[in-house]
Each structure stands twice: as structure tokens, then as C-alpha cells.
Amino acid sequence: MYTRFKAHWIFLFLLACATSPSFSQTAYQKLPVEKLEQAYTTYKEPAITHRRFKHETIQPLIQKHGTDFKLEELGKSVDGRTITSMKWGQGQTKVMLWSQMHGNESTATMALFDLFNFLEGENDGHDEVRELLKSQLSLKFIPMINPDGAEAFKRRNSLDIDLNRDAISQISPEAVILKQARDDFEPEFGFNLHDQQIYYNVVNTPKQATISLLAPAYNYETDINEVRGRAMKTIAGMNELLQELIPGQVGKYDDAFEPRAFGDNIQKWGTSTILIESGGYLGDPEKQHIRKINFMIILNALNQIATRGYEQYTTEQYFAIPDNGFQLMDLIINEMQVKVKGEWYPLDIAIRRRETENPAGYYMSASVEDLGDMQVFFGFETLDATGLQYLEGKVFPTPFESVNELTEAKAVELLREGYLAVKVKNGEARQVHPLPILVLKTTEKYSSGWMTGSATNFFLAKEGKPRYAVVNGYLIDLENPKKQEIRNRIY
């Protein structure tokens, strides 16, 4: 009798635990896309409009959240810039999110400030989600781990160290700060927020990997334990939403173990770690659309964690996400004729443009990435150059006073006449300009060529007459020039 009575009360107790909000999370439901989009539109941080912002830009934005968030100065960078954490929520499940470990990878930092605004909102139709997150999660954010790198918009810190290869040696003060923050907080989940090159694609397809995801390995064998498995299941849920937002444009980042990396080691130290890599999206050079995607998937992932909704997904769904490739080029020219020792040879060339930072802004610098048979690569722009021959350009002999004397129409006119470059009397070296022609100030010549590593400045000619110009990797159709954003420099 006593045993049956005791068993009955144990059953009632367990039933109460199962139905009580303090013992069980609300059932997981993926947040509707339209609600996420509405939240982003409402709470997008207006002070950040482009991806090249600095430490000084975000300091007042951090301070304005000092009422609802607990702010803590964790330490200083090599150059003495403060690194601050922001804590929000009262739940038992701890989640830590850190961004801009690499100074020029700022997309997720923008999205975090949008998220901070959302978490402080009220009476907007999102209160139920907000209250769920607040009651179930304790969130710790560290935006801009590498403020010195952000200042110069470069990957490494002021010691020229890659912070994501300093998790063990702890040479950099920024690495010490991040490791200490994780150890003090002991999060169950971690979000490692990065950007990847725009040339990553969903392997063997022409689609950009706009977002790539990874549950980093914690050993060389890439084993799966409970900690890593949780991260994989959470990613599977994130991918479900992403396929609504950017179908076919999600990749799985390489999971080869890197013993020096923070993501791999934080996974090893017991935090289920999720890597988000923001790549490229057509027509979004400042990554504002990808910023929106980051906001949406991070908010939905926090909802997953708060409700333990990740448990409904499987590691098999994670492994079904296609791998990243690195097969994208800015421009591929197929069957271009080049002359070597009196003979013409048809070949494909693949061109990439790379950003170079400059006190006046940034400019693009293009070169031949590869040549020969380029059928395994995909171009943002592709030209069939069958019947067209490689032709060197000339320098217009009469100098202009300055670059301001030139218009886009005048530049195209000169290109049609076979001039690929002009000289100016006045102007600063490396000054950025938007003209589809080379501008020379400090030199009488310019670099050109079609072999690997060569600067890509040449014509494609039909019977000796220029039909297309390639100027610093930008393709200009001389019969039908199109408007495009060009970032050249004065040489």
C-alpha cells in the first residue's frame, strides 16, 4: 500500500515537472520568416550602415544598452582599445556569442547590435519570444574581439597574430580575454561568428555559399560526442530556416581539426560551438542583406536552444548539408586567343579581384588566378571569347589635369580607340576613382598580362579592333558598356 501510494505521488511530481515552465521548455516552433523579417526591420541599428566601422563607432552603441544589459570591461587590446562583454537574460542555459575575432569580418557584429535592440524592445508582437529567451537563457556577447584589426580592417591583430590560431599559446591579450571569458562563464553553447571569402561556393555548383556552418571538431579523428552533437543538431535547425531564406546557398565548412583554433578548442572544453561564416551574396557588397540573415538565424537558434528544439534534429541532417567549395571567380574568359612564339593558342583565364585597404578608402586589385581549362570553376561573370585575341593597350599621350576631367563616357571613348590608360598631372597615388580606365600619376607604364599572377589589363580584339576591355579585372563591353561599381586607384 505504501509503495503504491509513494509511486502515485512520484508520478504526480514528475507530471508536474513535465508541465511546469520551470522544469520544461516551451515546445519548439521555428520562428516564422515574416516575423523575423519584421523584427529585423524594426530593430536594425541605424548607426551602422556599412561593414567598415571602427571601435569608436560601437562604443556609444554598447553604452546605450547599459540599462538592460550588464556591461563589463574584460580588458584591452594590444593598442589599448577596450573589449567589453554584454550580458542579458536570467535563464539557466548559458550561451556565449563573440564576433570579429578577425578585424575585417564584421557582418555578424552588425547583426548583434540589431539583436541588442530587439532584446530591449517591448509591446511589439515579439514579447513572447523575448520573455522565453530571458527566462531560459543567460546570454553573454563579446562584439569585436579584435578592435585593432577592425581599425585597419585587416584580419590579424596589432601583433600580426591570427587570434584564431592563438587559443593555446595565448600570446595576444585579446586571446587571453576570450579564453578567460569562456572559462568564467562556462557556457553550454557558443557562437563563433566570422566572415569567409566571397569565392566560397556550394561545392560543384555556381551558387555562392552565402552562409557556411560548422560544428568544429575537437580532435583529429573528428569524433562526435554529446557536446559536438548538440551543435550539429542546432545547425540542422538553422539550415532548415536558411533554406527558406537562401535556398541552395548554404555550405558546410571544412571540419579538419585545427589544434590552435578557438572554435575547435572551445568545443573541446565542453561548449557546444557553432561557427557561422558569412560569405557573399550577389549585389550585396556591404553585406547588409547577409547582416539581416545573421540576425534571423541567430535569433531563431537562440529560440531553439531555449526550447531544446535542437533535439528534434539529427546529426544526419547536419551531414546532409553540402560542403563548401572554393570554385568562384570574379571573371572567367573562355577561349581567349594568346600568341606565343608566333602561334595562337585558345585558353580560359580565371580572374579574381581582391580588396586592398587605403587611407582614402579601399580599391580592388585584380590578377589572373588560373588559366588553361577552367571548366571546374564558376564566374560571377563569364565571357565566351571565341574568335577574340589578347591585345595590349596603349597610354593616351596627352596628360589630363586631374582625374576630375574624365567622365565615364570619355573613358569608354578612349578604350574604343585602344587606350587602356591615361596620365594626370595632379592627383594622389592610390587615390580611389570609379572610372573604367587606368589612371597614371607616378608611372608612365602599367602592368598587364595573361599568365598566372599577372595584372589583368588588356583588350580582347576582333581583327585588331578592341571589342572588350579588361581593366583591373573589370570587363567592359565596348559596344554596350553597363553601369557597374568600379573601384580603381591612381597608379
C-alpha positions in Angstrom: 0.0 0.0 0.0 2.8 2.5 1.0 4.7 1.5 -2.2 1.7 2.2 -4.4 1.0 5.5 -2.5 4.6 6.6 -2.9 4.7 5.6 -6.6 1.5 7.6 -7.2 3.0 10.8 -5.7 6.2 10.3 -7.6 4.1 10.1 -10.8 2.2 13.3 -10.0 5.5 15.1 -9.1 7.1 14.0 -12.4 3.9 15.0 -14.3 4.0 18.4 -12.6 7.7 18.8 -13.5 7.0 17.9 -17.1 4.3 20.6 -17.4 5.8 23.3 -15.3 7.7 26.1 -17.2 10.5 26.0 -14.6 11.3 22.4 -15.4 10.4 22.2 -19.1 10.9 24.5 -22.0 8.1 25.7 -24.3 7.7 23.4 -27.3 10.0 24.5 -30.1 8.5 26.1 -33.2 10.7 27.6 -35.9 10.1 31.4 -35.8 8.1 32.4 -38.9 10.2 34.2 -41.6 7.8 37.1 -41.8 8.1 37.7 -38.0 11.9 37.5 -38.2 11.9 40.0 -41.1 9.6 42.3 -39.2 11.8 42.2 -36.2 14.9 43.0 -38.2 13.3 45.9 -40.0 12.1 47.3 -36.7 15.3 46.9 -34.7 18.1 47.3 -37.3 20.7 49.6 -35.7 20.7 52.8 -37.9 24.2 53.9 -36.7 25.9 51.2 -38.7 25.3 51.3 -42.5 28.4 49.7 -43.9 30.9 47.0 -42.9 33.9 49.2 -42.4 33.2 50.6 -39.0 35.7 51.0 -36.1 35.9 50.5 -32.4 34.9 54.1 -31.7 31.7 53.6 -33.7 30.4 50.9 -31.4 31.4 52.3 -28.0 28.3 54.6 -27.7 26.1 51.8 -29.0 27.4 49.5 -26.3 26.9 52.1 -23.6 23.3 52.9 -24.7 22.4 49.3 -23.7 23.8 49.7 -20.2 20.4 49.6 -18.5 19.1 46.3 -19.8 22.5 44.7 -20.3 25.2 44.2 -17.7 28.4 45.6 -19.3 31.8 44.5 -18.2 35.2 45.7 -19.5 37.1 42.5 -20.0 40.5 44.1 -20.8 42.3 45.9 -23.5 43.8 45.1 -26.9 47.4 45.4 -27.8 46.8 49.1 -28.8 44.8 49.8 -25.6 41.2 49.5 -27.0 38.6 48.2 -24.6 37.0 44.9 -25.1 33.5 44.7 -23.5 31.1 41.9 -22.7 27.3 42.4 -22.6 25.2 40.1 -20.5 21.4 39.6 -20.8 18.9 37.1 -19.5 18.2 35.2 -16.3 18.0 31.6 -17.5 20.0 28.5 -16.6 21.3 27.7 -20.1 24.3 29.9 -20.8 25.2 30.9 -24.4 28.2 33.0 -25.4 28.5 34.8 -28.7 31.7 36.5 -29.9 32.4 38.3 -33.2 35.1 40.0 -35.2 38.0 37.8 -34.0 39.3 38.8 -37.4 39.1 42.6 -37.7 37.8 42.6 -41.3 35.0 40.1 -40.6 32.3 42.4 -39.4 29.0 41.1 -40.7 27.8 39.4 -37.5 28.9 42.3 -35.4 26.3 44.4 -37.2 23.7 41.8 -36.6 24.5 41.6 -32.9 23.7 45.3 -32.5 20.4 44.7 -34.2 19.8 41.8 -31.8 20.6 44.0 -28.8 17.9 46.5 -29.9 15.4 43.6 -30.3 16.1 42.2 -26.9 15.3 45.6 -25.4 12.0 46.0 -27.3 8.5 45.6 -25.9 4.8 45.7 -26.9 5.7 44.9 -30.5 4.3 41.4 -31.0 7.6 39.7 -30.1 7.2 39.8 -26.3 6.5 36.1 -26.0 9.8 35.2 -27.7 11.7 37.8 -25.8 10.3 36.6 -22.4 11.1 33.0 -23.3 14.7 33.8 -24.1 15.1 36.0 -21.0 13.7 33.3 -18.6 15.5 30.3 -20.2 18.9 31.7 -21.3 21.8 33.7 -20.0 23.5 35.4 -22.9 27.0 36.8 -23.0 28.0 38.8 -26.0 31.5 40.0 -26.9 31.3 42.1 -30.0 34.6 43.0 -31.7 37.2 40.8 -30.0 39.9 42.3 -32.3 39.4 46.1 -32.3 42.9 46.8 -33.5 42.3 44.7 -36.6 39.0 46.4 -37.1 40.7 49.8 -37.0 42.8 48.8 -40.0 40.1 46.5 -41.4 42.6 43.6 -41.5 42.4 40.0 -40.4 45.2 40.0 -37.8 45.8 42.0 -34.6 48.5 44.6 -33.9 51.0 41.8 -33.2 50.2 40.5 -36.6 48.9 37.3 -35.0 45.8 35.5 -36.2 43.7 35.3 -33.0 42.1 32.1 -34.2 45.4 30.4 -34.0 46.2 31.7 -30.5 43.8 29.7 -28.4 46.6 27.6 -26.8 49.7 29.8 -26.7 47.7 32.8 -25.5 50.3 35.3 -26.8 47.8 38.1 -27.6 45.9 39.9 -24.8 42.8 39.5 -26.9 43.2 35.7 -26.9 43.7 35.7 -23.1 40.5 37.8 -22.7 38.4 35.4 -24.9 39.7 32.3 -23.1 39.1 33.8 -19.7 35.6 34.9 -20.6 34.7 31.4 -21.7 36.2 29.8 -18.5 34.5 32.3 -16.2 31.1 32.0 -17.9 31.2 28.2 -18.7 28.6 28.4 -21.5 26.7 25.4 -22.7 26.6 26.8 -26.2 28.9 29.2 -28.1 28.6 31.0 -31.4 31.8 31.8 -33.2 31.0 34.5 -35.7 33.1 35.0 -38.8 33.2 36.1 -42.5 34.6 34.0 -45.3 35.7 34.9 -48.8 33.1 35.6 -51.4 34.7 32.9 -53.6 33.3 30.1 -51.4 30.5 28.2 -53.2 28.3 25.3 -52.5 30.6 22.6 -53.9 30.4 21.9 -57.6 27.6 24.5 -58.1 27.7 28.1 -59.2 25.9 29.2 -56.1 27.7 31.3 -53.5 27.9 29.9 -50.0 26.2 32.9 -48.5 26.3 31.3 -45.1 28.5 28.4 -44.1 28.1 26.5 -40.9 30.3 24.2 -38.8 30.3 22.2 -35.6 34.1 22.3 -35.2 35.9 19.1 -34.5 37.6 18.7 -31.1 40.2 16.1 -32.1 41.9 14.9 -35.3 39.6 11.9 -35.6 36.6 14.4 -35.8 34.7 12.3 -33.3 31.1 13.2 -32.3 30.4 13.4 -28.6 27.3 14.9 -26.9 28.8 18.4 -26.9 29.6 18.4 -30.6 26.4 16.5 -31.4 24.3 19.3 -29.8 26.0 21.8 -32.0 25.3 19.7 -35.1 21.6 19.4 -34.3 21.3 23.1 -33.7 22.9 23.7 -37.1 20.5 21.4 -38.7 17.7 23.5 -37.4 19.4 26.7 -38.6 19.8 25.2 -42.0 16.0 24.5 -42.2 15.4 28.2 -41.8 18.2 29.2 -44.2 16.8 27.0 -47.0 13.7 29.3 -46.8 15.9 32.4 -46.9 18.7 31.5 -49.4 17.8 28.1 -50.9 20.8 26.2 -52.1 23.3 28.8 -50.8 24.4 27.1 -47.5 27.6 25.2 -47.2 29.3 23.1 -44.5 32.7 24.4 -43.6 35.7 22.1 -43.5 35.8 20.3 -40.2 39.5 19.3 -40.2 40.8 19.7 -36.7 43.0 22.8 -36.1 44.6 22.4 -32.6 45.3 26.1 -32.3 41.9 27.4 -33.2 39.4 28.8 -30.7 36.3 27.1 -32.1 37.9 23.7 -32.0 39.2 24.1 -28.5 36.1 25.7 -27.1 34.2 22.6 -28.4 36.9 20.5 -26.7 36.5 22.4 -23.4 32.8 21.5 -23.3 30.9 24.3 -25.0 28.7 23.2 -28.0 30.2 25.5 -30.6 28.6 26.7 -33.7 30.6 28.5 -36.4 28.8 30.9 -38.7 30.8 32.1 -41.7 29.2 34.9 -43.7 30.2 34.8 -47.4 28.9 36.7 -50.4 25.5 37.5 -51.9 25.0 38.9 -55.3 24.5 42.7 -55.2 25.4 43.0 -51.5 29.0 44.3 -51.3 28.4 45.9 -47.9 26.8 42.7 -46.6 23.6 44.3 -45.4 21.4 41.5 -46.6 23.7 38.9 -45.1 23.6 41.0 -41.9 19.8 40.5 -41.9 20.2 36.8 -42.5 22.6 36.6 -39.5 20.1 38.4 -37.3 17.3 35.9 -38.3 19.3 32.7 -37.9 20.9 33.7 -34.6 17.6 34.7 -33.1 15.9 31.5 -34.3 18.9 29.4 -33.0 18.5 31.0 -29.5 14.9 30.1 -29.7 15.9 26.5 -30.5 18.3 26.4 -27.5 15.7 28.0 -25.1 13.2 25.3 -26.0 15.7 22.5 -26.6 14.2 22.4 -30.1 17.5 21.2 -31.5 16.7 17.8 -30.1 14.2 17.2 -32.9 17.0 17.3 -35.4 19.7 14.7 -36.2 23.4 14.7 -37.0 22.5 13.0 -40.3 20.6 16.2 -41.2 23.8 18.1 -40.4 26.0 16.0 -42.6 23.4 16.3 -45.4 24.4 20.0 -45.8 26.7 20.2 -48.8 30.3 21.0 -48.3 31.9 24.3 -49.2 33.9 24.7 -52.4 36.3 27.4 -53.4 35.4 27.5 -57.1 34.1 31.0 -57.7 35.9 33.7 -59.7 35.0 37.3 -60.5 35.5 36.8 -64.2 36.1 33.8 -66.4 37.1 34.4 -70.1 36.8 31.3 -72.2 38.7 30.5 -75.4 40.7 33.7 -75.5 43.5 33.6 -78.1 47.0 34.3 -76.9 50.1 34.4 -79.1 53.3 32.6 -78.1 56.3 32.3 -80.4 54.2 33.1 -83.5 51.4 30.6 -82.7 47.9 31.4 -81.4 46.6 29.3 -78.5 43.0 29.3 -77.1 42.8 29.2 -73.3 40.5 30.1 -70.5 41.6 32.5 -67.8 40.1 33.0 -64.3 40.4 36.4 -62.6 39.8 37.4 -59.0 39.7 40.9 -57.6 41.0 41.5 -54.0 40.3 44.4 -51.7 43.2 46.5 -50.6 42.8 48.9 -47.8 43.8 52.6 -48.3 43.6 55.7 -46.1 41.3 57.2 -48.7 39.1 54.1 -48.8 39.6 50.8 -50.4 40.3 49.7 -54.0 40.3 46.5 -56.0 43.4 44.8 -57.3 42.9 42.0 -59.9 45.1 39.3 -61.2 44.9 36.0 -63.1 44.2 33.3 -60.6 44.5 30.3 -63.0 44.4 29.6 -66.7 44.1 26.7 -69.1 40.9 24.5 -68.8 38.7 26.4 -66.3 35.6 24.2 -66.6 35.6 23.3 -62.8 35.3 27.0 -61.9 32.3 29.3 -62.0 32.4 33.0 -62.7 30.2 35.8 -61.3 30.7 37.0 -64.9 31.7 34.7 -67.8 32.6 35.7 -71.4 32.8 33.4 -74.4 35.8 35.0 -76.2 35.9 32.5 -79.1 37.5 34.3 -82.1 38.8 37.2 -79.9 42.5 37.8 -79.4 44.5 39.2 -76.5 45.7 42.7 -77.3 47.9 45.1 -75.2 46.6 48.6 -74.6 48.2 52.0 -75.1 48.7 55.0 -72.8 47.0 58.2 -74.0 49.9 60.6 -74.7 48.3 63.9 -73.6 48.0 64.2 -69.8 44.8 65.4 -68.1 45.0 68.0 -65.3 43.3 65.6 -62.9 41.0 62.6 -62.8 38.1 65.0 -62.4 38.5 66.0 -66.1 37.5 62.5 -67.1 34.0 61.2 -67.4 32.9 57.6 -67.7 31.8 58.3 -71.3 35.2 59.8 -72.2 37.0 56.8 -70.6 34.9 54.4 -72.8 35.6 56.5 -75.9 39.4 56.2 -75.2 39.1 52.5 -74.6 37.4 52.1 -78.0 40.5 53.8 -79.5 42.8 51.3 -77.9 43.9 53.4 -75.0 43.8 51.5 -71.7 45.4 54.2 -69.5 45.6 58.0 -69.2 48.0 60.2 -67.3 47.1 63.0 -64.9 49.3 65.9 -63.8 47.6 66.2 -60.4 46.4 63.5 -58.1 47.5 61.3 -55.2 48.9 57.9 -55.7 46.4 55.2 -54.7 43.5 57.7 -54.8 40.4 55.8 -55.5 38.3 56.5 -58.6 35.3 54.9 -60.3 36.5 55.2 -63.9 36.7 52.2 -66.3 40.3 53.1 -67.3 43.7 53.1 -65.7 44.9 56.4 -64.3 48.7 57.0 -64.1 50.4 59.7 -61.9 53.6 58.3 -60.7 54.5 56.0 -63.6 54.4 56.1 -67.4 53.6 52.4 -67.7 51.2 49.9 -66.3 51.3 46.2 -65.6 49.4 43.7 -67.8 49.5 40.1 -68.9 47.5 36.9 -69.2 49.8 34.5 -67.2 49.0 33.5 -63.6 49.6 36.3 -61.2 49.6 39.0 -63.9 47.6 42.2 -63.5 44.6 41.9 -65.7 44.7 45.0 -68.0 44.2 44.2 -71.7 41.8 44.2 -74.7 40.0 41.4 -76.4 40.2 42.3 -80.1 38.5 41.2 -83.3 40.7 41.7 -86.3 42.9 44.1 -84.3 40.0 46.3 -83.1 39.2 46.3 -79.4 35.8 44.6 -78.7 36.1 44.3 -74.9 38.4 45.9 -72.4 39.5 44.2 -69.1 40.6 47.0 -66.7 41.9 45.8 -63.3 39.7 42.7 -63.7 36.5 44.6 -64.6 35.0 43.6 -68.0 33.8 46.4 -70.2 31.7 45.7 -73.3 32.8 48.5 -75.6 29.7 48.2 -77.8 27.3 48.1 -74.8 29.0 49.3 -71.6 27.0 48.8 -68.5 26.9 50.7 -65.3 28.9 49.0 -62.6 30.6 49.8 -59.3 34.3 50.1 -60.1 37.0 50.8 -57.5 40.3 51.6 -59.2 43.2 53.5 -57.9 45.6 56.1 -59.4 49.0 54.5 -60.1 
